[in-house]
């Protein structure tokens, strides 16, 4: 059967051989496109439609936000919260903030549930700054007891602090 096919193929004119080859190549191209090309095209179409839907949803949300003025209200609320947080940070007690503002050297800090014990090595000017810092804190800070002793050229300040709102 194969030999008969080959005998017929050999005797065909060249133009018929070219037509048959082109037909086979065309059929093979269609089969390959149907098998692998078309699903990729369908996936691309589905992805493009989902992308368009997401863009439409986002644009609708942005229009609603601008329509109700939510952006300006949220921005104002955020600014107010940041200001109150900054104020709370600057007015609440912190040993690190105390050292930054008053200066000196921290020797010991033992926090407790309602305050703590603080030991600093300071100059006379820094002692004044420490007391000023403590007096400016929100709600105030009560010094239960303190001692001031001289260590060479500096002063050792030991304080037992209690937050006044926790007395």
N, C-alpha and C positions, 0 to 999 in steps of 0.2 A: 504494500500500500504506500509506504514511504517512497519507494523507488518510483512508483507511478507518479506520485506528486512531484518529485524532483524532475522526472522526465518532462512533465507538462510545464513546469516552471522554467526549465531551460529553453524550451521552444517558444515561450511567450515573447512578444516584442518588448523592447525596453520601456516604452511608454506605459504598457500595462503593468510591468513590474514596479515602476515608480508609483503608479496609482494605487496598487495593492499595498506597497510599503507606506504610503501616506495614509491610507485608510486604517492600517494596523496601528500606526503611530497615533492617529487621531483617536481611535478607540481606546488605546492604552492611556492617552492623556485624559480622556473623559473618566475612565475608571479610577485613575489616580486622584483626579480632582474630586470625584464623588466620595472617595474613601477618606482622603486626608485634607483636602482643601476646603470643602464645604463646612465641616464642623468648626474649623477655626474661624471661618467667616461668621457662622452663627454665634459663636462665643463672643467675637468682637462686637457684633450687633447688640447682644445682650449686655455686655459691659458698657457700651456706649449709652444705651438707654438707661441703665442704672446710674451712670455718671450724670446724665442730664437730669434725672429725677432728684439726685442728691443736690445738684447745683440749684435747682428750682426750690427745694426745701430750704436750703441755706439762705437764698435770696428772700424768701418769704419771711423767715425768722428775722433777718436783718431789718426788713421793712417794718415788721411788728415792733421790734425793739425801738427803732427810731420813732415810730408812730406814737408809742406810749411814753417816750422820753426816759426810758429805763436806763439808757447809757449815762445820761447826765446825772440821774438820781443815784445810780450805783457809784459813779465817779465821785460825787459829793460825799456819799456815805463812806467810801474808802478813805478819802482825804480826812474826814472827821475822825475815823477810827485810827488812822496813822497819827494824827495830832494828839489824840488822847493817849495812845500807846506811848508816844514820845514823852508826853507830860508825865505819865505814870513812871516811865523809866527814870526820868530826871528827878522825880520827887520821892521815889521809894529808896530805902536804904540798901546800899551795896558796899561791902568792904573794898571792892576794886574801884568803884567810883569815888569812894572816900579818899583812897590813896592817890588817884589821878587828880582830884581837885585840891586836896590839902597837902599832898606830898608826904614824905617820910618813908619809913621802911616797916613793912609788916613783919612782926616777929611771930605772932600766933593769932589764929582765929578759930574759936571753938563754937560753932553754931549750936543753938539749943532750940527747943520747940517755940519759945516766945522771945527770942533775942539771941544773945551769945556773949562770949568773953572775947575781948579784942585787946591785943598787946601791940603797941607801935613804938618805934624809935623815932623821935622828932626833935626839931629845933623849937625855940619859943614861938616863933612866928607860925610854925606849922601846928602847934597846939591850938593857937587862936583859930586857925583855919579849920581844924577838926571840929572844934566846938561850934563854929559858925555853920559848918556843913550839917552837923547833927540837929541844930536848931531849925534849919530850913526844910527838913524832911516832912513829908505829908503825915499828918497825925502826930508828929513829934516822936522823939525817942527819949526815954527816961534813962538816966544814968543811975543805976541802983547803988553802985559805988565805983570809985576810981582811985587810983593812986598814981602819983607823979614822983618819980625818983630820978636822980641824976646819974648818968652813965657817961663819964668823961665829958665831952663837949656837947652831948645831946641829952634828951630827956626820954625816959621810959614811961609811957602812959599805958596803964592797964585799966580797962573799963569793963564793967558788966552792964550790958545794954538790954533794955526791955522795950519792946514796941508798945507805945502808949495805948493803942487800941486793943491790946491783948492783956492789959493789967487786970 
